[in-house]
Amino acid sequence: MITITYFGSLKQLQPSGSESLSWPGGDTEDLVNLLRQRGPDWARALEPGRVFKLAVNRQLLHGPAPINDGDDVAILPPVTGG
């Protein structure tokens, strides 16, 4: 089981802001591909070329990384403001 926290516009897709997900193992690319399969809104929000970052256990990633059972994953879209 992993915990996923959604930020920014992604919270519109998961209004609670987080969820627990049964995780068979894999990496961040596997997770994003799994979430894209939830439907057109998810596929658009996480489409290839779209800018967003992932963090695993509060460590911001700059490329694919393994996700292990019990990990906390955050998906962060770009942030703007002043």
Secondary structure in CASP SS format (residue, H / E / C, confidence):
PFRMAT SS
TARGET T0000
AUTHOR 0000-0000-0000
METHOD secondary structure of the structure
MODEL  1
M C 1.00
I E 1.00
T E 1.00
I E 1.00
T E 1.00
Y E 1.00
F C 1.00
G H 1.00
S H 1.00
L H 1.00
K H 1.00
Q H 1.00
L C 1.00
Q C 1.00
P C 1.00
S C 1.00
G C 1.00
S E 1.00
E E 1.00
S E 1.00
L E 1.00
S C 1.00
W C 1.00
P C 1.00
G C 1.00
G E 1.00
D E 1.00
T H 1.00
E H 1.00
D H 1.00
L H 1.00
V H 1.00
N H 1.00
L H 1.00
L H 1.00
R H 1.00
Q C 1.00
R C 1.00
G C 1.00
P H 1.00
D H 1.00
W H 1.00
A H 1.00
R H 1.00
A H 1.00
L C 1.00
E C 1.00
P C 1.00
G C 1.00
R C 1.00
V C 1.00
F C 1.00
K E 1.00
L E 1.00
A E 1.00
V E 1.00
N C 1.00
R C 1.00
Q E 1.00
L E 1.00
L C 1.00
H C 1.00
G C 1.00
P C 1.00
A C 1.00
P E 1.00
I E 1.00
N C 1.00
D C 1.00
G C 1.00
D C 1.00
D E 1.00
V E 1.00
A E 1.00
I E 1.00
L E 1.00
P C 1.00
P C 1.00
V C 1.00
T C 1.00
G C 1.00
G C 1.00
END
